[in-house]
Amino acid sequence: MTRVGIGYDVHALVAGRKLVLGGVEIPHSTGLDGHSDADALMHAICDAVLGALGEADIGTFFPNTDPRWRGVPSKIFLQEAARQVASRSGRIINIDATVMAQQPKIAPHIAAMKERIAAALQIDARCVGIKATTNEGLGFIGREEGIAAMAVAGVELPDLYGQS
Ligand code: MG
Protein backbone atom coordinates (compact mmCIF):
# COMPACT_ATOMS: atom_id res chain seq x y z
CA MET A 1 0.00 0.00 0.00
CA THR A 2 1.06 3.56 -0.65
CA ARG A 3 1.26 5.92 2.30
CA VAL A 4 1.89 9.66 2.44
CA GLY A 5 3.26 11.83 5.22
CA ILE A 6 3.57 15.53 5.83
CA GLY A 7 6.23 17.47 7.70
CA TYR A 8 6.77 21.09 8.68
CA ASP A 9 9.61 22.79 10.52
CA VAL A 10 10.83 26.26 11.30
CA HIS A 11 13.96 27.62 12.93
CA ALA A 12 14.94 31.16 13.90
CA LEU A 13 17.69 32.99 12.01
CA VAL A 14 20.36 34.32 14.35
CA ALA A 15 23.84 35.77 14.08
CA GLY A 16 26.78 33.50 14.75
CA ARG A 17 25.29 30.30 13.35
CA LYS A 18 25.98 28.49 10.07
CA LEU A 19 23.07 28.33 7.65
CA VAL A 20 22.55 24.68 6.71
CA LEU A 21 19.62 23.64 4.52
CA GLY A 22 19.23 20.28 2.85
CA GLY A 23 22.68 19.38 4.12
CA VAL A 24 24.25 22.28 2.23
CA GLU A 25 26.07 25.09 4.03
CA ILE A 26 24.93 28.33 2.45
CA PRO A 27 27.04 31.50 2.92
CA HIS A 28 24.84 34.04 4.73
CA SER A 29 25.04 36.67 7.48
CA THR A 30 22.79 34.62 9.79
CA GLY A 31 22.12 30.94 10.37
CA LEU A 32 19.40 28.75 11.81
CA ASP A 33 19.35 28.36 15.58
CA GLY A 34 18.72 24.99 17.16
CA HIS A 35 20.05 22.03 19.08
CA SER A 36 21.33 20.15 16.02
CA ASP A 37 22.53 21.93 12.89
CA ALA A 38 18.92 23.22 12.71
CA ASP A 39 18.45 22.09 9.10
CA ALA A 40 14.73 22.89 8.83
CA LEU A 41 14.45 21.28 5.39
CA MET A 42 15.88 17.94 6.48
CA HIS A 43 13.75 18.06 9.64
CA ALA A 44 10.55 18.61 7.65
CA ILE A 45 11.45 15.74 5.32
CA CYS A 46 12.24 13.51 8.29
CA ASP A 47 8.82 14.20 9.81
CA ALA A 48 7.14 13.53 6.45
CA VAL A 49 8.79 10.11 6.17
CA LEU A 50 8.00 9.24 9.80
CA GLY A 51 4.46 10.52 9.33
CA ALA A 52 3.93 8.19 6.38
CA LEU A 53 4.71 5.35 8.80
CA GLY A 54 2.25 6.68 11.36
CA GLU A 55 5.17 7.44 13.64
CA ALA A 56 5.68 10.45 15.89
CA ASP A 57 7.97 13.31 14.94
CA ILE A 58 11.74 13.58 14.83
CA GLY A 59 11.90 14.90 18.41
CA THR A 60 10.63 11.56 19.71
CA PHE A 61 13.56 9.77 18.14
CA PHE A 62 16.14 12.49 18.85
CA PRO A 63 15.09 14.58 21.89
CA ASN A 64 16.58 18.08 21.84
CA THR A 65 17.37 17.66 25.53
CA ASP A 66 19.89 14.91 24.69
CA PRO A 67 23.45 16.27 24.49
CA ARG A 68 24.33 13.52 21.97
CA TRP A 69 22.41 15.42 19.27
CA ARG A 70 23.97 18.84 19.94
CA GLY A 71 25.33 20.27 16.71
CA VAL A 72 24.96 17.00 14.80
CA PRO A 73 24.38 17.02 11.03
CA SER A 74 20.70 16.39 10.37
CA LYS A 75 21.47 13.71 7.80
CA ILE A 76 21.60 11.27 10.74
CA PHE A 77 17.91 12.02 11.37
CA LEU A 78 17.10 11.23 7.74
CA GLN A 79 19.17 8.06 7.92
CA GLU A 80 17.12 6.98 10.95
CA ALA A 81 13.84 7.74 9.14
CA ALA A 82 15.05 5.64 6.19
CA ARG A 83 15.95 2.85 8.63
CA GLN A 84 12.44 2.96 10.04
CA VAL A 85 11.05 2.51 6.52
CA ALA A 86 13.48 -0.32 5.73
CA SER A 87 12.70 -2.10 9.00
CA ARG A 88 9.08 -2.35 7.81
CA SER A 89 10.24 -3.70 4.43
CA GLY A 90 9.05 -0.41 2.94
CA ARG A 91 10.43 1.86 0.25
CA ILE A 92 10.47 5.64 -0.04
CA ILE A 93 8.81 6.50 -3.35
CA ASN A 94 9.43 10.23 -3.42
CA ILE A 95 9.93 13.37 -1.40
CA ASP A 96 8.64 16.82 -2.29
CA ALA A 97 9.51 19.90 -0.26
CA THR A 98 9.28 23.67 -0.27
CA VAL A 99 11.66 26.01 1.55
CA MET A 100 10.24 29.37 2.60
CA ALA A 101 13.03 31.91 2.97
CA GLN A 102 13.11 35.62 2.23
CA GLN A 103 16.91 35.53 2.02
CA PRO A 104 19.28 34.13 0.86
CA LYS A 105 18.49 32.81 -2.60
CA ILE A 106 17.93 29.06 -2.33
CA ALA A 107 17.71 28.12 -6.01
CA PRO A 108 21.50 27.93 -6.66
CA HIS A 109 21.79 25.24 -3.96
CA ILE A 110 18.83 23.03 -4.82
CA ALA A 111 20.73 20.51 -6.95
CA ALA A 112 23.26 19.93 -4.15
CA MET A 113 20.45 19.67 -1.57
CA LYS A 114 18.72 16.98 -3.63
CA GLU A 115 21.95 14.98 -3.77
CA ARG A 116 22.55 15.21 0.00
CA ILE A 117 18.96 14.35 0.89
CA ALA A 118 18.85 11.45 -1.57
CA ALA A 119 22.15 10.11 -0.23
CA ALA A 120 20.91 10.22 3.37
CA LEU A 121 17.67 8.43 2.43
CA GLN A 122 19.45 6.11 -0.02
CA ILE A 123 17.10 6.96 -2.87
CA ASP A 124 17.66 8.41 -6.33
CA ALA A 125 18.05 12.20 -6.40
CA ARG A 126 15.39 12.30 -9.14
CA CYS A 127 12.89 11.17 -6.47
CA VAL A 128 13.53 14.33 -4.45
CA GLY A 129 11.70 17.55 -5.34
CA ILE A 130 12.74 20.83 -3.75
CA LYS A 131 11.28 24.23 -4.45
CA ALA A 132 11.86 27.54 -2.75
CA THR A 133 9.79 30.65 -2.30
CA THR A 134 10.18 33.95 -0.55
CA ASN A 135 7.35 35.05 1.73
CA GLU A 136 6.78 38.27 -0.25
CA GLY A 137 8.17 40.20 2.71
CA LEU A 138 5.29 39.12 4.93
CA GLY A 139 5.45 37.86 8.50
CA PHE A 140 8.42 36.46 10.38
CA ILE A 141 9.79 34.80 7.26
CA GLY A 142 9.49 38.03 5.32
CA ARG A 143 11.30 39.90 8.10
CA GLU A 144 14.10 37.30 7.86
CA GLU A 145 13.55 36.19 11.45
CA GLY A 146 13.32 32.55 10.45
CA ILE A 147 13.17 29.99 7.66
CA ALA A 148 10.46 27.34 7.33
CA ALA A 149 10.15 24.20 5.28
CA MET A 150 7.33 21.82 4.45
CA ALA A 151 7.56 18.39 2.92
CA VAL A 152 5.54 15.40 1.84
CA ALA A 153 6.78 11.85 1.47
CA GLY A 154 5.35 8.89 -0.43
CA VAL A 155 6.21 5.53 1.08
CA GLU A 156 5.34 2.06 -0.21
CA LEU A 157 4.66 -0.39 2.61
CA PRO A 158 3.68 -4.05 2.63
CA ASP A 159 -0.02 -4.63 3.27
CA LEU A 160 0.43 -4.96 7.00
CA TYR A 161 -3.09 -4.11 8.04
CA GLY A 162 -5.27 -6.02 5.61
CA GLN A 163 -5.79 -2.98 3.37
CA SER A 164 -5.17 -2.95 -0.35
MG1 MG B 1 13.78 21.35 13.56
Boltz pocket constraint, residues with backbone or C-beta under 6 A from the ligand:
constraints:
  - pocket:
      binder: B
      contacts: [[A, 9], [A, 10], [A, 11], [A, 34], [A, 38], [A, 39], [A, 40], [A, 43]]
      max_distance: 6.0
